[in-house]
């Protein structure tokens, strides 16, 4: 809040002078002062009720007569400032903690802070109109503000600078939230609390001591999610995508998504049957689920809970990427139809950087989803750490202010207020399509898991928790003591029903799984199959017709007549045209863009993001041109045909973790979309390692979820130092097993074209990690003949065209990527017909059959694997361990802790040594 002491303590004449300024030009006055002058019926005695010969009336409108008597404008303004202060800082003293007293956050909301004393409480003020009370006593105004802002909900919206949004929130808190809860809604709330508590009691009774990461203490979450889904459905939402960590996941699966108790306890007993809905190969509290439920209004709504590892917030970007993809493919980018919900823990939302990255995406064109509802299950503790040791901010949600997202802090023991809060949050999201947070303060009944002893580190807190009733018991007692007669009977009846339902579950009474209708993208997924080893013996046909080749090439090389591209870019394109006309060849960048274009004209979606991907980090792609005069954009891939799909390409925020997660989620939603993330430099994927480890390489095994996301990682040793040389190929190869991912290091434009098309041609999906060139993007050796685009397919291994007679070959140098061009240059220079160079374009799955054929062909030769990377990096160790039937030596840099030297002369010396060694006799 701004410090208005200089105003509230000022002489009345100062306020009058400000009013004079307001009359002349409202924009020169502070926004809060402007609101005061606009909205208040006042008269200033020394104006004699007139301004410039005209009388003054409320809302800044001039009138002929003054209806109200002269008043002390400064006192009235002090009341107005009191109102503003409660709106801005009332959350600091709201009773949102169900377990312990709140810390003193120095809200300074006492009367004395606004120039009042107890004696002023009986005085009446016109400023009461600002809270809808009209002229009334200061006592009534304060009581109303305390009721609105300091009871079981506290709203934080100081960062919201849109007046429309602020007015919406003020109206919600000062009017909507004060409305009584209808009996039917009370019944619904109690029903959901019963379900939440019953589920935990069931598991606690049946599976004593087993880890389940219970929701106990935060069961109001179930009522909250139920209210969000019902409110969302009533406001046009057709699908909800949820991401959360393990705390409470099983309860939400049972009571929100409708997963049966039988399905859940079969997972406890380790007898679950793998399928594409449940997933397999992971602990029960990591699994995802899909369902279709009927809301209280009878609407059908599709629910998705994304699988997530124990990396807590790692699922956040996956959820929003999934939602964006569904919006694009199913809802014509109508974001009102699909709602992402992220359920956070208080410690993780405050502590994990991916939350910041995801929030920073929320209003960016390439990552916008129409707003996310963030629901925090704030159990005031992270593992065993108290919040005083877990954050520096006042709130775990303080990061929300960065994107001007409001926060509703609410007491988890008041389920009616929680439900009101999430209803307002859902309506706000639908109205303004922005993010909003609900911070439900509750507690954790047990330790981090059910076998943990929390009193080791939190004896005082858990002494309080031990004596505390659960939210269902608290609400039941509230209804019996404070509710109308019907509510009292309802509570008693539902108590009996609760006990009966619990016994029924313990007796293993069968539940019927909810019926489910597969969506169009899910049917696409179901039409795919699992890969087999035979699928990697030879790539499928991916060539295009000559007519489509012509359409794509010509379409890429033109732009509108009134568009003026940058002169350098125009020359680049003219050079590509010249290359094709004179040599009938296609360069690397054109081959890549033609791959995307070929999919677009076939009706497939293509999406690409990363830092500077529109032009490419190394200025090779230029998929989007910029007018040098107007800066207008021209997307070169959106103009092949009228019926084609759009090319979605976005320069990303400077993030790897969240952006890669978003693209993975986007690809997860739609198997018919080619989704590409390009790192600015390959080793920048280090910042996204969690996504790679937990999702990209393991998801098919853990959760039975295929994915075809593509990672382009610039890789190659050119003396640019340790952070711009290696994309850490060895890390990816170390994680290769069960044909989980495809690793390529491609050297020709045609092979790049075919490998990208292969991603959607296969009848299965695999993540592709391609180690892309940097210096060799313009190397003539990477150019491909046009015929290779119309008559070929991806070639996993490239033999040596320089060799005339295989029988004369004494040495075979097999390699991948950039080192090939250095080897080929020496081979040509020295005319070494006795040394063959074999390129391994795909390293995993290993193209064993093709290599076996070449090993037989060059049977008299000694084989050497040649790589630029140090011996402990690159593909050497992987090949030594996995390549069968071929005996070979290794030529590389010596083992090193760092990927590369930062000194150009040392780099050149090392590179020369590799080449010299390779060609030594």
Steps between C-alpha positions, in 0.01 A plus 500: 500500500619852426579718799221756518603641838607823335146535367298377795695720738493801268303820542151480345605768254748253350218257419306788348799592282520143381133518415567816300763309303251219446242741357756639254641163394409174678805323354737720706362359825605171659267212400368447853437872545327504163272216609419690815410820317309315229295289732420726791214747550665789669502871553785719611391790713738758354370420152148590622380192320625615160792451270559751223149630556342154487395283791664161561330160535621144541704292257670812362176620336408868525143578611291805574436425864701346786296233673742434786620740767858621519729244664858462611659368186823400672321275753298345222816436308653333807204260504555434130864421572392265777281317248788479251732373772265215594467407135875496457622364830206333669640163388791553740270464801233269356436186705623262234704260714290223658778381733704786640509875543619698203826691504476874545560634149461866607176569318453831689123499468425655840284816517799705616675434169231705327468786747201355689434405859234288672288814533470522120328161474158656553559773242329451166680533170388528141796277406290201607367507145833358378414169666133512409376620841417860421545758772561309822714488812868426495427202724275347233753567228782331696280204594404452136862516384606250763221265395606525136876500530615356833290193575571162338605643166758763415533634148828627364467706184725805541695394192186500283509834318194450280216699650245265345662198664537677834134604499403144415698362793378767742141427406561128543645539849270775627178360357514153343694332780264640764202318351372201701571153367184321378405174669565296184853635482558427869394143426742480207786637709436255781470214253841579349656537846352163595646344189842653559521395865348157436759423233789574736342298782444211260865490392624560853295201618563264210864583424656583835833675479518507118608821333210685345584868561160561649288810471408487870475853633435632150190302403320825414700473176240251380212744553709774338582303184140387472389864516758609241389231256130574546552876471726457199247279324225755565724761338578320176793275593489158331830359623714536812869401508648457847861480610609424854767327705438190712335659807129414477521359146330169587213681672449727201513203263222330697276793589546743211591284200294199604772235507358203689628379835561162339733651239687692767549221750604261224792741459569480873513124468715516186246320280398785271468422130693745281289699257519831322268673745665404825856453390741258668848458631482773764381542855125544540516864605670607175244364255269698275138439409230619261127507560178659390275614785158656525479832685225604739329676206505183293781609266768257384855615561827326412760475777869421465752451779848494352752247630780661697820383668604603849656812353192681626461803273659332195154426365399869487632578150378164373144583606493842339661365183244219490218753547634725223524205262146386577374857454669517160391160371156454658362843589627722218721684751197598710667499841170540682429135413798348684623582850844412643510454879834474677488370856809611686654429835594811696868410531539407133312797355731727699820306445507355150613716212283330238198670660653838415572387145146373446348818641721708274347314206140572587448808282745418222353437156669164455400360838172669588224270627233747604605495863578230755339448839773438756370321809748476786455228761686701761580258780758744640786257480735359237618147578595593858589866447289780650404783267730742683790297361338442161451850361589866547168633368193558716312239300583191301294664223685832495628415153146556370554875517755471219222435247241713682307190605270543801522262795216384723641376832238287670464291815483130412276431799227721351386298198221744415750783469738278305224414256405866462864588438549241225170594337615861481839386372340290225266779392792746501700268277213466256427874504857627459693193375780562746670295770365509855611333824304347787723439802312259729675501838459162670733246661649157449366240740798264472866541414630527146360152453297278728808333649674827586506657848440875460559578869872449454519849352156649571396397852293813577316509169413131513385524859237744369417284199449189714217673685344658192182367340511418130322739257195271472456492877552875524236565235257248644523666841460840340180393326358344816580805714436780251295362217131511445297194598530342155878535506518340844300198383711485186820481704364221721372299202827535311693391807308170492545473125871563540540205737288275279696594185831439676388153609378427148841585357671283762270215401636535144167585344564551129480844345416550135767690304370814336424471127750684286481634146837536331577837347628533144869533595464204738363291215804603298719374782302174520559442129875488562692199624810416695827491313686174441873448430415424137364854460855632523653272240397737223321833503159536333452686172497876558567639152268761349373530146682721253196726479497549878874554499453778243208648695703507823822638356333773300271589790796548732683726258238770449329774698227761438571777251452770764735329747861615523725243671836598641752523219733238653215254536383560145850419377503178706179387335625595155811288568277202585310546174829522312628181669190314391494638144869441434575182700150369574590484869331594823683646797450405865257778600282451192488124555384555856227747403384276217454218750270721705318626193446150366322404823293818499362437152413147611281649774738430788578761765855626548603703803848623584635711781828595659724799537517689167365207300327717241834603354701222667779560751751483219289706258435211266126432524324830427161331515352841575612807307477857629421802286799733534274805498188398696642203698193301390543123510460261209488130587649321199323171578143623524438557130534170314127422466175642632413175680835440675550501876674806648869497587513592868845632582582710804811662636493386860580661829852432625401171658586138436325309780151642457513544123610142438232385746239704314597349166499151648147563630394642164626189324339273761156634409523448124690220324440666162704808589872528440619693804857629510705670766835641396763590755698813430810292565466128560642495848228742612284190534682460833243742638221266391653180634203422724266498200738277308556251782148479639285544192670472162712187551286319758131579445426215262637248748352663810162615373451335160499846344666528160621839385656627178658824621816605315802662663747677272827543689778690322818298552851516364853601595606828339707649780209684660577376849352249744150650505450522124642174370338191644128421534606214728418217264636251752227587749224425254667180384544385858122524542424303182330164549191319378499717186380789718646788299663557163845663489626641172799706392419585139727640231280558193198718425308209349556277802374778726195538275423129521562457872258783579235354271562154647382628839140511374529222241576230755196317641640569846661800664849542644676811627775608261819666619703631209846644552488784251791668325614856564794583271390246240153643441640660183761234417470389134542142619167522680312596182282228348385432145135570435451135405576397859181674609280330243657152473651414836440453872693550822832319481627391840851437368675669206772310318800669339443601135867594468612137514535316169604154621404370846770238483768772506368655822733438793334727753141599561432819692142494621367813658201730525435869456744782445824299525405333170569818301846539651579136425360523146704812430826320595396188310444706184814707549721193538297289253477219754314224322615256768304676774119485494285741703166364616244735650271374777205738464290320762678384813202362691337267427831373361468419127666166559401332174627783282827511692535122479466519121771766479723305740471209263560725200820644652606168646873563451494831683562596861215708639538814711229708663600866461342776709576859593392456860731383780520124549262508799240691301327470164390162366818302564402333827147427379626334183765304686228359724221446247640457147519130420703302244741785425843532653624857502744745650416850621658829390397804704619775726644377827272460799397831649284640777404794277334446164739717301779755519426869481823580314481505120864395446470204736176396331665511157796297626272235652289480185807461280628219724172311459509531121871412482448195718204388292703503178824367639601159363 
